[in-house]
Amino acid sequence: SVRPSLFGTLYFDNQDEVDKFISSYGVHKISEQGCHDFLAGDALRSKSRFKALDVTAIFGRACRHEFQKHFINLKHGEKLSYAVYCLQKLQQRKNDQSIVLLYDIACLLEKHIKAHGQQHLLEGVVLAVPTFHAYGHSAHCQVCDCIKFVA
């Protein structure tokens, strides 16, 4: 945007902080695809597709009462690193609360986190695929990762 946000970081995380994390996180190929050939989370696809847009999408957090808490701008397109960033932020703010993270490709996110030695991010966290997106996954994932069965 041409001017600063009217609400500062009230609803959105500081974009400079998010950008710094995303650029330092590096590019990790999603080679552990077991469910489907999802395009979400593909850094190469995201890089070229969304160059001209200020905001491509947002990743949001809400409490169990569905009140909005915080958002991040997926400025560089959808990448797994944004979900990792959100998990890190949630872990920093967690007060003995359980966390349920719904993500279209939660099954791949969990594999990604484990493959990169970041299991601590999954402590007290349930990752689940929303019901609407579960039907695009394998039968195993539909049963093991769908929100209807895990939460």
NORHUZI-V376222 format. One record per residue. RES is the residue in one small letter. NEAR is the number of other C-alpha atoms within 10 Angstrom. Layout:
res,near
RES,NEAR
RES,NEAR
This chain:
res,near
s,7
v,5
r,5
p,7
s,10
l,7
f,8
g,10
t,13
l,12
y,14
f,17
d,16
n,14
q,14
d,9
e,9
v,19
d,16
k,10
f,15
i,20
s,11
s,10
y,14
g,10
v,14
h,14
k,13
i,18
s,10
e,11
q,13
g,14
c,16
h,11
d,11
f,15
l,14
a,15
g,22
d,17
a,20
l,13
r,14
s,19
k,14
s,11
r,12
f,16
k,13
a,8
l,12
d,13
v,14
t,16
a,14
i,16
f,15
g,15
r,18
a,12
c,11
r,9
h,6
e,8
f,9
q,12
k,12
h,17
f,18
i,21
n,21
l,22
k,22
h,22
g,25
e,23
k,23
l,24
s,23
y,24
a,20
v,20
y,17
c,21
l,17
q,15
k,13
l,16
q,19
q,10
r,10
k,12
n,8
d,8
q,10
s,11
i,18
v,16
l,20
l,17
y,17
d,21
i,24
a,21
c,21
l,21
l,22
e,18
k,16
h,22
i,17
k,14
a,11
h,9
g,9
q,12
q,13
h,12
l,20
l,16
e,10
g,14
v,16
v,17
l,22
a,27
v,25
p,19
t,16
f,10
h,13
a,20
y,13
g,16
h,21
s,13
a,12
h,11
c,18
q,22
v,14
c,15
d,24
c,25
i,21
k,14
f,12
v,13
a,10
